Structures are given as structure tokens and as C-alpha cells.
Amino acid sequence: MVRRLTRRAKTRAAVVQLGLCAYCAAPLPEGFHCDHMNARHWDDRAINLAAACGNCHAHKTLLERSAKRAGELHAMLRAARRAKRDARARIARMDDADIDAYAATLPAWLRQRCVPTQPPAFLLRMARAAERPTPSWDRFRFGAPQQTLHK
């Protein structure tokens, strides 16, 4: 089978999940897997990727192949989505000092996997910027239709 995801995409998924498995919330091992959470494997967006330990990835794959265990699969996916949402919310609340401190606590193997141009703190800052809502005035500034008041 041909590998489709780059090492950089897998590393980014692990860093944004704060080095934890998306399914069981255990610290990721060095040989972690990157799972497509939905069945459409051509969807390689970051929101669809889940860094997972090998056991959880294998268990999810077995559940996908068994129609009788669909409830377990849906519960597992709900837990993963909740964990990813919580990690993104936690990153959104961090300031620069918190991000630098947290990036330093990630496992050494994960920090070493990051390319020099995108260290863990940089990836966390990118994830934080993606989670912050745009101010309401920006939608008017960038050409969104303005509402007029009628008397």
C-alpha cells in the first residue's frame, strides 16, 4: 500500500493533539499511527486526522469492518472528536509563554520529528490562530455584504 500522508502531516497531528492518543488519551508512543477518522480516506485535512496508538488504531479498524459493532465505532469516534476539540480549545486559551512551556514538555522524539522551520511551538501557535474567532468588524472590512437599517 502506498503511503499518502507525509511525515510532516502526521507529526503536526500529534503535536496539535498535545502528544496524546485521540482515542484513549494515553501518551503517544514513538511508533504512533495516524488514522483517518471518517471512512473517506481521501480526506487528508488536519481535522480528519487522528494520531493514535497502534492498539486503538487496530481496534477502530476492526470495528469498521463489523456492522454489528457500529455503536462501539461511533462511541470511539465521538470520544476522539471530543478529545481533539478539547485539545484545540486548550491551545486556544494558551498565550505565547504557555505554548513555549508546553512545547518543551512534549516527548523528545516528537520534538525531534518536527522540522527546524516548524518547531512544536510554531505548530501550536498556528493551531491557536486557527481557533480564534475573527472579530465581528472583520466581516465588514473584507467585503462581506453590509446590512442597512430601514426606518
Buried (B, 14 or more C-beta within 10 A) or exposed (E): EEEEEEEEBBBBBBBBBBBBBBBBBEEBEEEBBBBBBEEEEEEBEEBBBBBBBEBBBEBBEEBBEEEEBEEBBEEBBEBBBEBBEBBBEBBBEBEEEBBBEBBEEBBEBBBEBBEEEBBBBBBBBBBBEEBEEEEEEEEEEEEEEEEEEEE
